[in-house]
């Protein structure tokens, strides 16, 4: 992600970010907390109804398909 994309993502004027980088201005402390909060909210919003991320859901579906197709005779999730 470029600095310009970063600025757009967080709705921060690009010139303001340049001033922070050059030391002409300081980023308010509360803004860092808000950015971290947004990241956590977006991470949470990406979870499905079972609490899986899209990547975890895909891996789980792949493993279930392997078991159902008989490619794995015994799996650590299956007791027996």
N, C-alpha and C positions, 0 to 999 in steps of 0.2 A: 504494500500500500504506500503510495507516495504521500508526501506531506500535504499536498493539495487535496488528495482523496481523504486523508485523515481529517483535515479541517472541514471538509464538506460533510463527512460522516457525523461529526460531532457538532455541526452547525456553528463552527468558530470561524470568524473572518480570517482568511489566509494571512492578511497583513498583520493581524494580531499575533498569529503563531510565529511569523517572522520576527516580530519584536521580541517575543519570548526567547527565540533561539539566539538572537543577537545580544540579549541581555538588556535591551532597552526597557522592557517591562517584565514583570513577574506574573506567572500564572497564579490565579487565586487558588488557595489550598482546597476550597470547597469544590472546585471544578474537577480536580483529580478524583475526589470521592464520587462525584456524579458520573464521571466516565467509567469508573470501576463498577458502580451500581448498574449502569446501563449494560455493561458487558455481562454481569451476572443475570440480569433480567432476561437478556436475549438468550443466554445459555439455557435458562430455565424454560423459556418459551419454546425452545426447540425440542423439548422432551415430549414423547408421546404419552398416552394415557397410562402406560405402565412404567414410566420414568426412564425410558431408553432414549438415547440420542439416535439420530438417523443411522449413524455408523454402527452402533450397537445392534439396532433392530435388523440391519442388513446382515450382519455377522450371525445373529441368532437364526434368522431365516435360512441362511446358507447351511448352518449346522443341522437344523431340523430337516432340511431337504436331503442332506447326506444320510441321515439316519433313516428317513422314510424311503429313500431309494435303495437302501441296503448296502451302501458303500462303507458303512461303519457297523460292524457286527455288535460291538459293545462300546458304549460311550460313557464317559465319566458322569454324565448327568443321569444315566439309567442304571438303576440298581438291579442286579439280577444275575 
